Amino acid sequence: MPAIVGVAQVITLGSSSVFHIGDVYKIMPLSNAKTFSGAGSFNTGESLTLRNDQSSTNGYDSDGIDQGIMLNA
């Protein structure tokens, strides 16, 4: 069934975001990221106490290519 859409105002879109209005068969955002972080990097809370005396993050990646995003289903 066709969609009837009124006014839409888009202020900003990120590099891997999807803006969709109306009917669609498939939406495939293409984005990839690799994150290296040390101990306690993604902790959240109101009163958080961390102690990382000897923390080291190994960012070495031995493989040349990670999983591809082409033809993502």
Secondary structure, DSSP 8 states (H G I E B T S, - for coil): --------------TT-----S--S-------------TTTT---SS-----SS---------S-----TT--
